[in-house]
Amino acid sequence: MRRKLAGDAPPSAGGGHAPSASAPSEADLAQLSAAIAAGEDLGPFVRRAFACGRPEPLLASLRAAVRDREAEIEELCRAHFHDFIRAVDDLRSLLADADALKGSLSASHSALLSSAAPLLASLESFLAARSLAGNLSSALASSRRCVRLLALAARANAHLQAGNHGLYLALRAVDAIDRDLASGPEPLPLPTLRRMLLSVVPAMRAHAEREISREFSDWMVSIRAASRHLGQVAIGRSAAARQRQEELRSKHRPLEECITLDDDGVGDLDDFAAAAATADAADGAAAASFDLTPLYRAMHIHQTLALGEQFKKYYLENRKLQLTSDFDVIAATPFLESHQVFFSQIAGFFIVEDRVFRTGGGLSSRPDVDALWDAAVGKMVSVMEDNFSRMQTANHLLLITDYAALLSATMRRYGYPVGMLLDVLARHRDKYHDLLLADCRRQVAEALAADKFDQMLMRKEYEYSMNVLAFGIQSSDITPAFPYVAPFSCTVPDICRIVRSFIEDSVSFMAHGGGGDTYAAVKKYLGRILSEVVDASIQKLVDSGSGLSVSQAMQVAANMSVMERACEFFTRHAAQLCGVPLRAVERGRRDFPLRRSRDAAEALLLRLLRAKADEFMRQSDGVNWMADDPPPGGNEYANEVIIYLETLTSTAQQILPLPVLRRVLVAVLAHISERIVDLFLNDSVKRFNANAVTGIDTDLKMFEAFAEGMSSLFEDSDQESVKNEMKAALVEARQLVNLLMSNSPETFLNPVIREKNYNKLDYRKVAIISEKFRDTSESYFSTFGTRGARQNPKKKSLDTLIKRLREAS
C-alpha cells in the first residue's frame, strides 16, 4: 500500500501536463498538515479545492500526509514489538501460580462454610425475635398515641361544654391533636380514628370561632350603649372640675391684692391641678366601670386560631361602622337638642378606644386610633361649622360651645389632640360676640331713644346703689342726701348694665371655649362694644342732632364724662372675672374708648352755643359805625351775649366737669372774637370811625371781665393760667381793636412789633379793615384833639399802612 500511495499520480484526463495538481506547493502542504495535526475540520480545504475545480492538489496533499502517518506507525510498531513478546511470556509463567492459588482458596471456603452453619441458624432466630419485639413496641406506641389523642378529644369536649370560658383550653387541646396528627412519625394505624379526628378538629375550631364571635357581637352592642353613659359621666366630671376651679378662683380673688405680683395665681394653679387630678381619678374610675373581658377573650381566641390579624381588621371595621352610626344621632333632631347626646357618644367611644389601645396588647394601634379620631373631629368640626353659621342667638351658641369645650377638656386628658375643635370655637367667638354686639347695639339704641337727657332723680338709697355704686361712677365716697339729682341722665346706668352683661357673657364664652388669653380677648371685645356700639351709637345720636337743645347737648357731654369713670369700672370688672390682678390693669390703662363720641358731644354743644352766640351777634346790625359819640355801656348785642353766657355757666357748672366747661367757655369766647373781627369785615359795613371802634373796645372789655370772673370757678387749677387762656381766646379781636386805636398803626409793618403785639392778625384782614377806617378830618381830629391845618400823624400813619399793605397784597 505504501508503495502504491507513493507512486506517481495518474495523468489528467486530457493527457496534458498539470504541475499544480501533481506537485502541490509547500505552503499548501504546511497548511493542510497543521490542520490535520490539530484535528481541525478539513471541510474548508475540500470546498475550496472543488470550488476552484482543481481537487487534484488536495488529493496529492492528503496522500502525502497519509504516507507520513504510515511511516510513523511502522516505526512505533517496530519499537514496541519485542516488549509485547516479553509480556506474553511473563503471563504464561504466572498461569501456574494462579492455578495453585485457586485450589487453596477453594479449600478455605469449604472449611469456613462448615464452621459458620450453627452461627447462621442463631442469627436467623435473633432477627425473627427482634422483628417481633419491634412490632410489639410499635403496637404499644400506637395504642398510647391513640389513647392520648382520645383523651385530648375528651378534654376538648369538656371545655367546650363549659362555655366560652373554656374555649381557650379546648383550642389548646385541639391544637395538640392537630400537631400530633401533622407532625407524628407515621400516620395513625386506625384509619377510622384518624378520619374522625381529622373531621372533629376543624369542627371544634369552627364552633369556637362561632361562639366567640357571638360573644364579641353582643359586647359590641353593649359597649355602644355604655359609651353614651360613659361619655356623659366623663364630661360631667370635667364640668365639676371646672366648677371647682371657678370656686377656687373666686375664693382666692380677694387675696390677690395681698400677694406680690410675681406670686399671683401660684396657689390657684396648685388648687386647679388638684381639682384636675381629682377629675382624672374620677374619669379613671368611670372608665373601669365597663368590661373589656369579652373583647380580650375574643382577641385571644382568634390569635389561638391564627386569625389575629383578621380579627384586628374585623374589630377596626366594626368600630368604624359604629362611629359612623354615632354620627347619625343628630340627623333626626335639631343640633341644639341633640348636641349633648352627640358629644357624649363620641367621648365615650374614644374613652373605650383609649382603654383598648393601652391594655389590648396590640389589638389597636396608634395610627388606627388617630385615624378614627381624625374622622370624628372632622365630622364634629363640619357639624359645628354648619350649625354655628346658621345660628342667630348668642345663648344657643354659648350653650353648644360650652359643652364642646367640656368635651375638649375631657378628651385632652386622654391624650387626644383637640386643637381643631378649639380652633372652631375660637373661629366662632367672633360670631358669638357679633351676635352679642348686635343685641347690645339694639339695647343701646333703645336706651338712647327713650332718654330725654334730663338729670336723673333718685329718691331712695337702693336706687343710688343700683345705678351709681354698682358701676363705680360716683364722684364722692360720701352717700348723698335723698332725693339725689345725679349729674347724668338715665342713659348712663342703662348703658353700664348693657356693657356689664356683655362682659360677663364674653368671659363665660372665652373661659369655656374661646381659647388663648381670656383677659386679652375679653378686653379686645370690651373695646369693640365701647367703640363700635356705645361710641358709635352716641356719635350717631350727636351727628343726627335729633332736635337736641343746648341743655340736652350739655347733658350728653356731661354723660360722656361720667362714662369715662364707667369705662374704668368695665376694665376692672373684666379683670376680676378673668382673675387678673388689678395692679396689672392699672399699669395697662389705655385712652378713653369713647373719645370720638365725647368729642362729638362737645362739638355739638359748641356748635349749638356758637349758633346761639351768632343769634345774638346778629343784633350787631344796630351798631352805629359812624357814630358821633361812642356808646356809653357798649353795644346791645354784647350785653345779651354776656347775660346768656352767665346763665349758661350757672347751669353748666352743676353737671359739666370743670375741664369740659373750661374748654367750652374758651371755644365760645374764641368764636365771639372771630365774630367781632367778622363785624369789621362784613360787606354791609362800608366805613366806620373811631367812635365805633371805641364801642367795640367796650364790648371786648365786658367779655374780658366775664372771662376773668369765670376763672374763679376753677379752684383746682391755676387760676392765673385759666384767666390767661380765656383772655387769649379774645386775643384776635383785642389786637385788632388795639391796632385801630393806636396812634401809629404803621408799626404793624415792623416785624418785631407785629410779632409782639399783633401776631394773631392776618395782614389781608388788616388791609380790608384799614380801608374802611375813614373819617372826616373834623370828626377825626375832634376825636383826638383840636383841629389843625396840617395832616394828623395818625391819619398819615394809617395811610402809610394801607399803602404798604396794598403793595404787599
C-alpha positions in Angstrom: 0.0 0.0 0.0 2.7 2.4 0.8 4.4 1.9 -2.4 1.1 2.4 -4.2 0.4 5.6 -2.4 3.9 6.8 -3.1 3.7 6.2 -6.8 3.1 8.7 -9.4 -0.4 10.2 -9.8 -2.3 9.2 -12.9 -2.2 11.6 -15.8 -5.0 14.1 -16.2 -8.0 13.3 -18.4 -6.7 15.5 -21.1 -3.3 13.9 -21.1 -1.8 17.3 -20.6 0.8 18.2 -18.0 -0.6 19.7 -14.7 2.2 20.7 -12.5 0.0 22.3 -9.8 -2.1 19.1 -9.4 0.8 16.6 -9.2 3.2 18.8 -7.3 1.4 20.9 -4.5 3.2 23.8 -3.2 4.9 23.8 0.2 2.5 26.3 1.6 -0.4 24.1 0.8 1.3 21.1 2.4 2.2 23.1 5.6 -1.3 24.4 5.9 -3.0 21.1 5.5 -0.5 19.3 7.8 -1.2 21.8 10.5 -5.0 21.3 10.2 -4.6 17.5 10.3 -2.2 17.7 13.3 -4.6 20.0 15.2 -7.6 17.7 14.4 -9.4 20.5 12.6 -12.2 20.2 10.1 -10.8 19.7 6.5 -14.1 20.8 5.0 -12.9 24.3 4.1 -10.0 22.8 2.2 -12.2 20.4 0.3 -14.8 23.1 -0.5 -12.1 25.4 -1.8 -10.5 22.8 -3.9 -13.8 21.8 -5.6 -14.8 25.4 -5.8 -11.7 26.1 -7.8 -12.3 23.0 -9.9 -8.9 21.6 -9.1 -9.2 18.8 -6.4 -6.0 17.0 -7.6 -3.6 19.2 -5.5 -5.7 18.5 -2.4 -5.6 14.7 -3.1 -1.9 14.9 -3.5 -1.6 16.7 -0.2 -3.7 14.1 1.5 -1.7 11.3 0.1 1.5 12.9 1.3 0.0 13.2 4.8 -1.0 9.5 4.8 2.4 8.5 3.8 3.9 10.4 6.7 1.5 8.8 9.2 2.2 5.3 7.9 5.9 5.8 8.4 5.3 6.9 12.0 3.1 3.9 12.7 5.6 1.5 11.2 8.4 2.9 13.4 6.2 2.8 16.5 5.3 -0.9 15.9 8.9 -1.8 15.3 10.0 -0.1 18.6 7.4 -2.0 20.8 7.3 -5.4 19.1 9.9 -7.1 21.4 8.3 -5.6 24.6 5.0 -7.2 23.6 6.6 -10.7 23.2 8.2 -10.5 26.6 4.9 -9.5 28.3 3.2 -12.6 26.8 5.9 -14.8 28.1 5.5 -13.3 31.6 1.8 -14.0 31.6 2.3 -17.6 30.7 4.7 -18.1 33.7 2.1 -16.7 36.1 -0.7 -19.0 34.9 0.6 -22.0 37.0 0.8 -19.9 40.2 -2.8 -18.8 39.7 -4.0 -22.4 39.5 -2.3 -23.2 42.8 -3.9 -20.2 44.5 -7.3 -21.2 43.2 -7.1 -24.6 44.8 -6.1 -23.1 48.2 -9.0 -20.6 48.2 -11.5 -23.4 47.5 -10.3 -25.5 50.4 -10.5 -22.4 52.8 -14.0 -21.7 51.6 -15.2 -25.2 52.3 -13.7 -25.1 55.9 -15.5 -21.7 56.5 -18.9 -23.0 55.4 -18.7 -26.0 57.7 -17.8 -23.9 60.8 -20.4 -21.0 60.2 -23.5 -23.1 59.8 -24.5 -23.0 63.6 -23.9 -19.3 63.7 -26.2 -18.6 60.8 -29.0 -20.5 62.4 -28.7 -18.5 65.6 -28.7 -15.2 63.6 -31.9 -16.1 61.9 -33.5 -16.8 65.3 -32.3 -13.4 66.6 -33.7 -11.5 63.6 -37.1 -13.1 64.0 -37.2 -12.3 67.7 -36.1 -8.6 67.1 -38.8 -8.2 64.4 -41.4 -9.5 66.8 -40.2 -7.1 69.6 -40.3 -4.1 67.2 -43.9 -4.9 66.1 -45.0 -5.2 69.8 -43.3 -1.8 70.6 -44.9 -0.2 67.6 -48.3 -1.5 68.6 -47.9 -0.2 72.2 -46.7 3.2 71.0 -49.7 3.4 68.6 -52.0 2.4 71.4 -50.6 5.1 73.7 -50.9 7.7 71.0 -54.5 6.8 70.3 -55.3 6.9 74.0 -53.6 10.3 74.3 -55.5 11.7 71.3 -58.8 10.4 72.6 -58.0 11.9 76.0 -57.3 15.3 74.3 -60.5 15.0 72.4 -62.5 14.2 75.6 -60.8 17.2 77.3 -61.7 19.5 74.4 -65.3 18.4 74.6 -65.4 19.0 78.3 -64.0 22.5 77.9 -66.5 23.3 75.1 -69.4 22.2 77.3 -68.1 24.6 80.0 -69.0 27.6 77.8 -66.9 30.5 76.4 -64.6 30.5 79.4 -63.2 27.1 78.3 -62.8 27.9 74.7 -59.1 28.6 75.0 -58.4 25.4 76.8 -60.4 23.5 74.3 -58.5 25.1 71.5 -55.2 24.2 73.2 -56.3 20.5 73.3 -57.4 20.7 69.6 -54.0 22.2 68.7 -52.2 19.4 70.5 -54.3 16.9 68.5 -53.6 18.7 65.3 -49.8 18.9 66.0 -49.8 15.1 66.7 -51.6 14.3 63.5 -49.5 16.6 61.4 -46.0 16.0 62.9 -46.2 12.4 64.1 -43.6 9.9 62.8 -46.2 7.9 61.0 -50.0 8.1 60.4 -52.4 6.6 62.9 -52.7 2.8 62.5 -56.5 3.2 62.9 -57.9 4.9 59.8 -61.3 5.3 61.4 -59.9 7.2 64.3 -57.7 9.3 62.0 -60.7 10.2 59.9 -62.8 11.0 62.9 -60.1 13.3 64.4 -59.4 15.0 61.1 -63.1 15.9 60.8 -63.5 16.8 64.5 -60.6 19.3 64.8 -61.9 21.8 62.2 -65.4 21.4 63.6 -64.2 22.3 67.1 -62.3 25.3 65.8 -65.3 26.5 63.8 -67.5 26.0 66.8 -65.1 28.0 69.0 -64.9 30.8 66.4 -68.7 31.0 66.2 -69.2 31.1 69.9 -66.5 33.8 70.5 -67.9 35.8 67.5 -71.3 35.7 69.0 -70.0 36.9 72.4 -68.0 39.6 70.6 -71.1 40.8 68.7 -73.0 41.0 72.0 -70.2 43.0 73.5 -70.2 45.4 70.6 -73.9 46.1 71.1 -73.5 46.6 74.9 -70.4 48.8 74.6 -72.1 51.1 72.2 -74.9 51.6 74.8 -72.4 52.0 77.6 -70.3 54.6 75.7 -73.0 57.3 75.9 -73.3 56.9 79.6 -69.5 56.8 79.9 -69.2 60.0 77.9 -71.8 61.7 80.0 -70.1 60.8 83.2 -66.7 61.9 81.9 -68.0 65.2 80.6 -69.9 65.7 83.9 -66.6 65.2 85.8 -65.0 67.8 83.6 -67.8 70.2 84.3 -67.5 69.6 88.1 -63.7 70.1 87.9 -64.3 73.4 86.1 -66.8 74.4 88.7 -64.3 73.7 91.4 -61.7 75.8 89.6 -64.1 78.7 89.4 -65.0 78.4 93.1 -61.3 78.3 94.0 -60.7 81.3 91.8 -63.5 83.3 93.4 -62.2 82.2 96.8 -58.7 83.5 96.1 -59.7 86.6 94.2 -60.0 88.8 97.4 -56.4 87.8 98.3 -54.8 88.6 95.0 -54.0 92.2 96.1 -52.3 91.0 99.2 -49.6 89.0 97.5 -46.8 90.0 95.2 -47.4 90.2 91.5 -44.8 87.6 90.8 -46.6 85.1 93.0 -50.1 85.8 91.7 -52.0 82.7 90.9 -49.5 80.2 92.3 -51.9 78.9 94.9 -54.7 78.8 92.4 -52.6 76.8 90.0 -51.9 74.3 92.7 -55.6 74.1 93.6 -56.5 73.8 89.9 -54.0 71.0 89.4 -55.5 69.2 92.4 -59.0 69.6 91.0 -57.9 68.3 87.6 -56.2 65.3 89.3 -59.4 64.6 91.2 -61.3 64.7 87.9 -58.8 62.5 86.2 -59.1 59.9 89.0 -62.9 60.1 88.7 -62.7 59.6 85.0 -60.4 56.6 85.6 -63.0 55.0 87.9 -65.7 55.6 85.3 -63.6 54.1 82.6 -63.0 51.0 84.8 -66.8 50.5 85.1 -67.1 48.9 81.7 -65.9 45.4 81.0 -63.4 44.6 78.2 -63.0 40.9 79.1 -65.2 39.6 76.2 -63.1 41.7 73.8 -59.8 40.4 75.1 -61.1 36.8 75.2 -62.2 37.2 71.5 -58.8 38.5 70.6 -57.0 35.7 72.4 -59.2 33.0 70.8 -58.6 34.4 67.4 -54.9 34.6 67.9 -55.0 31.0 69.0 -56.9 30.2 65.8 -54.1 32.0 63.9 -56.7 34.7 62.9 -55.3 37.5 65.0 -54.7 39.9 62.1 -58.1 39.1 60.6 -59.8 39.8 64.0 -57.9 43.2 64.3 -59.3 44.2 60.9 -62.7 42.9 61.8 -62.7 44.9 65.1 -61.5 48.1 63.4 -64.1 47.8 60.6 -66.9 47.3 63.2 -65.7 50.2 65.3 -65.6 52.4 62.2 -69.2 51.4 61.4 -70.3 52.1 65.0 -68.6 55.5 64.8 -70.4 56.3 61.6 -73.7 55.3 63.0 -73.0 57.5 66.1 -72.7 60.5 63.7 -76.3 59.9 62.7 -77.6 60.8 66.2 -78.0 64.4 65.0 -79.8 63.6 61.8 -83.3 63.2 63.3 -83.3 66.0 65.8 -82.1 69.7 65.8 -78.5 70.1 66.8 -79.4 72.3 69.8 -81.4 69.4 71.3 -79.1 66.5 70.3 -75.6 68.1 70.7 -75.1 66.7 74.2 -76.0 63.2 73.2 -73.8 63.5 70.1 -70.8 64.7 72.0 -71.3 62.2 74.9 -71.5 59.3 72.4 -68.2 60.3 70.7 -66.5 60.9 74.1 -67.5 57.5 75.4 -66.4 55.9 72.1 -62.9 57.2 72.3 -62.6 56.6 76.1 -63.2 53.0 75.3 -60.7 53.1 72.4 -58.1 54.6 74.6 -58.5 51.8 77.1 -58.3 49.2 74.4 -55.2 50.8 73.0 -53.4 50.9 76.3 -54.5 47.4 77.5 -55.4 45.5 74.4 -52.0 44.0 73.7 -51.8 45.4 70.1 -55.4 45.0 69.2 -55.5 48.6 68.1 -52.6 50.7 67.0 -51.9 54.4 67.5 -52.4 55.2 63.8 -55.7 53.4 63.8 -57.0 55.3 66.8 -55.7 58.5 65.4 -57.5 57.8 62.1 -60.7 57.2 63.9 -60.2 60.4 66.0 -59.4 62.4 62.9 -62.6 61.2 61.3 -64.6 62.1 64.4 -63.0 65.5 64.7 -63.7 66.2 61.0 -67.3 65.3 61.5 -67.7 67.4 64.7 -66.0 70.3 63.0 -68.2 70.1 60.0 -71.4 69.8 62.1 -70.4 72.7 64.4 -69.3 74.9 61.4 -72.6 74.2 59.7 -74.8 74.8 62.7 -72.8 77.8 64.1 -73.1 79.5 60.7 -76.9 79.3 60.9 -77.4 80.3 64.5 -78.7 83.8 65.2 -79.0 83.5 69.0 -75.9 84.1 71.2 -77.3 82.0 74.1 -77.7 78.9 71.8 -74.2 79.4 70.5 -72.9 79.7 74.1 -74.7 76.5 75.2 -73.2 74.4 72.4 -69.8 76.0 72.8 -69.8 75.3 76.5 -70.5 71.5 76.0 -68.0 71.3 73.2 -65.3 72.9 75.4 -66.1 70.3 78.1 -65.7 67.6 75.5 -62.3 69.0 74.5 -61.2 69.2 78.1 -62.3 65.6 78.7 -60.6 64.2 75.6 -57.4 66.2 76.2 -56.9 64.3 79.5 -57.0 61.0 77.5 -54.2 62.3 75.2 -56.4 63.1 72.1 -55.5 66.3 70.2 -58.3 68.8 70.4 -56.7 71.7 68.6 -59.1 71.6 65.7 -62.2 71.6 68.0 -60.8 74.6 69.9 -59.9 76.3 66.7 -63.6 76.0 65.6 -64.7 77.5 68.9 -62.1 80.3 68.6 -63.1 81.0 65.0 -66.7 81.4 66.0 -66.0 83.5 69.0 -66.2 86.5 66.7 -69.6 85.2 65.5 -70.8 84.9 69.1 -69.6 88.3 70.0 -71.1 89.8 66.8 -74.5 88.4 67.9 -73.9 89.9 71.4 -72.9 93.2 69.9 -76.0 93.2 67.7 -78.2 92.7 70.8 -76.3 95.3 72.7 -76.5 97.8 69.8 -80.2 97.4 69.7 -80.5 97.8 73.5 -78.2 100.9 73.5 -80.2 102.5 70.6 -83.4 101.9 72.6 -81.9 103.4 75.7 -80.8 106.5 73.9 -84.1 106.9 72.1 -86.0 106.7 75.4 -83.8 109.2 77.2 -85.0 112.8 77.4 -81.5 113.8 78.6 -82.6 115.3 81.9 -80.7 114.8 85.1 -81.6 111.6 86.8 -83.5 111.8 90.0 -83.0 109.1 92.7 -85.3 109.1 95.7 -84.1 106.0 97.6 -80.7 104.7 98.6 -81.1 101.4 96.8 -81.6 103.4 93.5 -78.4 105.1 94.2 -76.6 101.8 94.9 -78.1 100.1 91.8 -77.5 103.0 89.4 -74.3 104.6 90.7 -72.3 102.4 93.2 -72.8 99.3 91.1 -70.8 100.8 88.3 -68.3 102.9 90.3 -69.4 106.2 88.7 -69.9 108.1 92.0 -67.9 111.4 92.2 -67.5 111.0 96.0 -67.4 108.3 98.6 -69.9 110.1 100.7 -73.5 109.0 100.3 -75.6 112.0 99.2 -78.9 113.1 100.7 -82.0 111.9 99.0 -83.7 112.7 96.8 -80.5 113.0 94.8 -80.2 114.6 91.4 -77.4 112.9 89.5 -75.2 114.8 87.0 -76.1 112.3 84.4 -79.2 111.1 82.7 -80.8 107.6 82.8 -78.9 106.5 79.7 -75.6 106.2 81.7 -76.7 103.3 84.1 -78.7 101.7 81.3 -75.6 101.5 79.1 -73.5 100.4 82.1 -75.8 97.5 82.7 -75.7 96.5 79.0 -71.9 96.6 78.9 -71.5 94.7 82.2 -73.8 92.0 80.9 -71.8 91.8 77.7 -68.5 91.4 79.8 -70.0 88.6 81.8 -71.2 86.8 78.7 -67.9 87.3 77.0 -65.9 86.0 80.0 -68.2 82.9 80.2 -67.6 82.1 76.5 -63.9 82.7 76.5 -63.3 80.8 79.7 -65.2 77.8 78.4 -64.3 77.6 74.8 -62.7 80.7 73.4 -59.1 79.6 73.9 -56.0 81.7 74.4 -55.6 84.5 76.9 -59.1 85.1 78.3 -58.4 88.6 79.6 -56.8 89.8 76.4 -59.7 88.5 74.3 -62.3 90.0 76.7 -60.5 93.3 76.7 -60.5 93.2 72.9 -64.2 92.6 72.7 -64.8 95.2 75.5 -63.0 97.7 73.3 -65.3 96.6 70.4 -68.6 97.2 72.3 -67.3 100.5 73.6 -66.1 101.7 70.2 -68.5 100.0 67.8 -71.7 100.1 69.8 -71.6 102.7 72.6 -69.3 105.2 70.9 -70.9 104.8 67.5 -74.5 105.0 68.9 -73.8 108.1 70.8 -71.9 109.6 67.9 -74.8 108.8 65.6 -77.2 110.5 68.0 -75.0 113.5 68.2 -74.3 113.7 64.4 -78.0 113.4 63.6 -78.8 116.2 66.0 -82.3 114.8 66.7 -83.5 118.2 67.7 -81.3 118.4 70.8 -81.4 121.6 72.6 -78.4 123.3 74.3 -79.4 121.8 77.7 -79.7 118.3 76.2 -76.4 118.6 74.4 -74.9 119.7 77.6 -76.3 116.7 79.3 -74.9 114.4 76.6 -71.5 116.0 77.2 -71.9 115.5 80.9 -72.8 111.9 80.4 -69.6 111.3 78.5 -67.6 112.5 81.4 -69.4 110.0 83.7 -68.9 107.3 81.1 -65.2 107.8 81.4 -65.3 106.6 85.0 -67.6 103.8 83.9 -65.1 102.6 81.4 -62.5 102.2 84.2 -65.1 100.1 86.0 -65.6 97.9 82.9 -61.9 97.2 82.7 -61.6 96.3 86.4 -64.7 94.2 86.2 -63.4 92.2 83.3 -60.0 91.8 85.0 -61.7 90.5 88.2 -63.8 88.0 86.3 -60.7 86.8 84.4 -58.6 86.5 87.6 -56.2 89.2 86.6 -54.6 91.4 89.4 -55.9 94.9 89.4 -52.4 96.3 89.6 -51.7 94.9 86.2 -54.8 96.5 84.9 -53.8 99.9 86.3 -50.4 99.6 84.5 -52.1 98.7 81.2 -54.7 101.5 81.0 -55.4 102.9 77.6 -57.0 106.1 76.3 -60.7 106.8 76.7 -62.5 104.5 74.2 -65.5 106.9 73.8 -63.2 109.7 72.8 -64.9 110.2 69.4 -68.4 110.5 70.8 -67.2 112.7 73.7 -65.5 115.0 71.2 -68.6 114.9 69.0 -70.8 115.7 72.0 -68.6 118.6 72.9 -68.5 119.7 69.3 -72.4 119.6 69.2 -72.6 121.6 72.4 -70.1 124.1 70.9 -72.0 124.2 67.7 -75.2 125.0 69.4 -73.6 127.6 71.6 -71.9 129.2 68.7 -75.3 129.3 66.9 -76.8 130.9 69.9 -74.0 133.4 70.1 -74.4 134.1 66.4 -78.1 134.7 67.0 -77.2 137.4 69.5 -74.4 138.7 67.3 -76.9 139.3 64.6 -78.2 142.2 66.7 -75.0 143.9 65.7 -76.9 145.4 62.8 -77.9 148.1 65.4 -74.2 149.2 65.8 -73.7 152.7 64.6 -70.4 152.5 62.6 -70.2 156.3 62.0 -71.4 157.4 65.5 -70.7 160.8 66.7 -70.1 159.5 70.2 -69.1 156.1 71.5 -71.9 154.0 73.2 -71.6 154.5 76.9 -72.3 150.9 78.0 -71.2 149.1 75.0 -73.4 147.7 72.2 -76.6 145.9 72.9 -75.5 142.5 71.4 -72.6 142.3 73.8 -74.9 142.7 76.9 -77.2 140.0 75.5 -74.3 137.6 75.0 -72.9 138.2 78.4 -76.3 137.6 80.1 -76.7 134.3 78.1 -73.1 133.2 79.0 -73.6 133.8 82.7 -76.9 131.9 82.7 -75.3 129.1 80.8 -72.3 128.9 83.1 -74.5 128.8 86.2 -76.3 125.7 84.8 -73.3 124.0 83.2 -71.2 124.1 86.4 -73.8 121.9 88.1 -73.4 119.0 85.6 -70.4 119.6 83.4 -66.9 118.6 84.6 -64.7 121.7 85.1 -62.3 120.7 82.2 -65.2 120.4 79.8 -66.7 123.6 81.0 -63.3 125.3 80.6 -62.9 124.0 77.0 -66.5 125.1 76.2 -66.0 128.6 77.5 -62.7 129.1 75.8 -64.2 127.9 72.5 -67.2 130.2 72.8 -65.1 133.2 73.6 -62.8 132.4 70.7 -65.9 132.2 68.4 -67.1 135.6 69.8 -63.6 137.1 69.0 -63.9 135.7 65.4 -67.4 137.2 65.0 -66.2 140.6 66.2 -63.5 140.6 63.6 -66.1 139.5 61.1 -68.2 142.5 62.0 -65.5 144.8 60.6 -65.1 142.6 57.5 -68.9 142.5 56.8 -69.7 143.8 53.4 -72.6 145.8 54.9 -70.0 147.9 56.8 -68.6 150.3 54.2 -66.9 152.7 56.7 -66.5 153.1 60.4 -65.0 155.6 62.7 -63.1 155.7 65.9 -66.2 156.0 68.0 -67.4 152.7 66.6 -64.0 151.2 67.5 -64.3 152.6 71.0 -67.7 150.9 71.3 -66.2 147.5 70.2 -63.4 148.1 72.7 -66.0 148.5 75.4 -67.7 145.2 74.3 -64.3 143.4 74.5 -63.7 144.7 77.9 -67.0 143.3 79.0 -66.1 139.9 77.6 -62.7 140.0 79.2 -64.3 140.9 82.5 -66.5 137.9 82.1 -63.6 135.6 81.3 -61.7 136.9 84.4 -64.8 136.3 86.5 -65.1 132.7 85.2 -61.6 131.8 86.3 -62.7 131.7 89.9 -64.8 128.6 89.1 -61.7 126.5 88.5 -60.3 126.3 92.1 -58.4 123.1 91.4 -56.5 124.7 88.5 -54.1 127.5 88.3 -56.5 130.5 88.1 -53.9 132.7 86.5 -53.4 130.3 83.7 -57.1 129.8 83.3 -57.6 133.6 83.2 -54.8 133.9 80.6 -56.3 131.1 78.5 -59.7 132.7 78.4 -58.4 136.1 77.6 -56.2 134.5 74.9 -59.4 133.3 73.2 -60.3 137.0 72.6 -56.8 138.0 71.5 -57.5 138.4 67.8 -60.3 140.9 68.4 -58.3 142.7 71.1 -55.2 143.0 68.8 -57.4 144.4 66.0 -59.0 147.0 68.3 -55.7 147.9 69.7 -54.3 148.4 66.2 -57.2 150.6 65.2 -56.9 152.7 68.3 -53.1 153.0 68.1 -51.6 156.4 67.2 -49.1 154.7 65.0 -50.9 152.0 63.0 -47.9 151.6 60.6 -46.0 149.9 63.4 -47.9 146.8 62.2 -45.4 146.8 59.4 -42.5 146.3 61.8 -41.9 142.5 62.1 -40.7 142.8 65.7 -43.7 144.8 66.9 -46.1 142.8 64.8 -44.9 139.5 66.3 -45.1 141.0 69.8 -48.4 142.9 69.6 -50.3 141.7 66.5 -49.2 138.1 65.9 -52.8 136.8 65.6 -53.8 139.3 62.9 -53.9 138.5 59.2 -52.4 141.3 57.1 -55.1 140.7 54.5 -57.9 141.3 57.0 -56.0 144.3 58.4 -55.8 145.7 54.9 -59.5 145.4 54.2 -60.5 146.8 57.6 -58.0 149.7 57.4 -59.5 150.7 54.0 -62.9 151.1 55.8 -61.4 153.1 58.7 -62.1 156.5 57.1 -63.4 159.7 58.8 -63.9 163.3 58.1 -61.0 165.4 59.3 -63.2 167.3 61.6 -64.7 164.3 63.3 -61.4 162.6 63.1 -59.5 165.4 64.7 -62.2 166.1 67.2 -61.7 162.6 68.5 -58.0 163.1 69.3 -57.5 166.8 69.8 -58.1 170.3 68.3 -58.2 170.9 64.6 -55.1 172.0 62.7 -54.1 172.9 59.3 -51.6 170.1 58.8 -52.5 166.4 58.5 -52.9 164.3 61.7 -49.9 161.9 62.3 -52.3 159.0 63.0 -54.0 159.7 59.7 -50.7 159.8 57.9 -49.6 156.6 59.6 -52.8 154.8 58.7 -52.5 155.9 55.1 -48.9 154.6 55.0 -50.1 151.2 56.5 -52.9 151.0 53.9 -50.4 151.8 51.1 -47.8 149.3 52.2 -50.4 146.5 52.8 -51.9 147.2 49.3 -48.4 146.9 47.8 -47.8 143.6 49.7 -51.1 142.1 48.5 
